[in-house]
Amino acid sequence: MKLFPISICVFFLILSCKKEKYPKYKTIPNHTLSLIHKKNKDLTENELYKWHIMDVLEDTIPGISLQKAYSLLEEKEVIDTIVVAVIDSPIDINHEDLKPQIWCNKDEIPDNNIDDDHNGYIDDIHGWNFLGNRKGQHLNYANYESVRIIRRYDSIFRNKTISQVPIQDTTFFLLYHRAKQKLKEQKIDAVKDQEYGKMLENILKTARKTLSLYFPNNNYSIKELDSLKQLYSKDTILQDDILRITNFIKYGFTENYIKNYNIKASERINNMLNIEYYDRTLIGDDSNSITDTNYGNKIVDHDLDIFPHSTIVSGIIGATRNNNIGIDGITNAVKIMPLCISGFGNEHDKDIALAIRYAVDNGAKVINMSFGKEFSARKQWVNDAYKYAEKNNVLIVSSAGNNRRNLNKKNDYYPNDNINNKEEVCSNFILVGASSYSMNKKLITSFSNYGNINVDIFAPGHKIKTLLPKNHYKSDSGTSISSAIVTGIIALIRSYYPDLTATEIKQILMKSGNSYLIDVEIKQKDGSKKIIAFSELSKSGKIVNVYNAILMAEQISDSR
């Protein structure tokens, strides 16, 4: 085995093999490799484009070894196409690089206003929008969960102290007061956001007025702005406005972006954080009843200009491979089932639970949930849905969140699969943190949540190219990306090894990942930094590795 000279010690779970396609493994040995050289230069453009699929031994970049895994599968046929439910925001079902992988309900006749397959959802050809109504309207701005909790308990606990509350209600009393404190903080942040949005609007207006003297049509590139800057180096007002507009262009602060930013800021103050604003009025359901399922609509691709997230996630999972367009997803042996529950605000636990059940009932074998919130008003509904998925052999993959929190200290990030950091309620739930391409103290991304009680494993989640609605593309970062990568890997494994159970696949991923003997730097709330072993950041202590996982899946499958 060739060793690359690397200056840090890395421990890998590696499967030694000969050159034949599928060697038989009686045991899976652990090897500790002392490598003497790490990649200490910036990634090239080509490496940055596909670093997450690279192999750490061959490329000295801590990716998931996807191409290496595909080399194992060259002579093996896909047995099953896996339906992957993406529980998220609206999705671009007509994207040039994703359309062939969109799920179609073949038992439903389009647009006849009849529930042909008798699943309770009319004309659900490509999934379901739980934030719509029968008139085709959509709830884009929902309450935050803090508002829902206060509204639910205010008449019970208002003006009471904890000593005045029955002991069986103390948990709800404390939740109510946590929500009240959070609402205060959210309102302060919302006002700041509104002020910031107005500032951006004024800066753009003023700078454009200055530049209109030189570019009457307000049409210019960064290169042209640089040339103008050189010509008028002593004009400080012009210099400042050129710098502002240049930064606006670099960071995507377009007029439309600023407009939408201001709309969202106003909606937060006027509706999303307003106790008197009841978001479910538009939908028309009874939000206090999990049995009231007669709501929503079939439109899963609305308002794509403001809702790119599901397209971003789905592209990572299943963008068309080897078509010389855009990007390659993890696998094309998938059909993406869009289930819309996310707008601006917080997802409703009822929608989460019913979307999981819809996914299971309509054939999904993997569910991706790349969203998060600090409160869960109806967590039992969601836990029951997890168990329903577990009973039906369906895996659920969720993102660990981008708040830089140690979830061991206080697990107030949802969705999760336990109560108060205690026993897990199911065996089919995987929480994923985000790793980077840096083989040093920055191996964990600066934003990822972590904790070896809740977070199961890490996966690449930093500067990875994916899709945007309307045939656009971008690089993006976040635990949502990491969750999507793990979802894609699970779909790939299940497409070749459909006999493996959800629990077995979770254990394969946990055991077959790569472990890195690297201390990473974690920024604390007070601004200080803490050094901690990467292996302590998750239950497995590892970064997912599809090559190792395929080898282990083959071994388990062969043993039957």
ABEGO torsion letter per residue (X at the ends): XBBBBBABBBBBBBBBBBABABBBBABBBBBBBBBABBBABBBBAAAAAAAAABBAAAAGBBBAGAAAAAAAAAABBBABBBBBBBBBBBBBAABAAAAAABBBBAABBBGAGBBAAGAGBBGBAAEBBAABBAAGBBBABBBBAAAAAAAAAAAAABGBBAAABBAAAAAAAAAAAAAAAAAAAAAAAAAAAAAAAAAAAAAAAAAAAAAAAABAAGBBBAAAAAAAAAABAABAAAAAAAAAAAAAAAAGBBAAAAAAAAAAAAAAAAAAABAABBAAAAAGBBAABAABABBEBABAABGAAABAAAAAAAAAAABBBGAGBEBBBABAABBBBBBBABBBEBBBAAAAAAAAAAAAAAGBABBBBBBBBABBABAAAAAAAAAAAAAAGBBBBBBAEAAGBBAAABBABOBBABBGGBBBABAABBBBBBBBABBBAAABBAABBBEAAABABBBBABGBBBBBBGGBBBBBBEAAAAAAAAAAAAAAAAAABAABBAAAAAAAAAAABBBBBBBBBBBBAAGBBBBBBAAAABAAGBBBBAAAAAAAAAAAAAAX
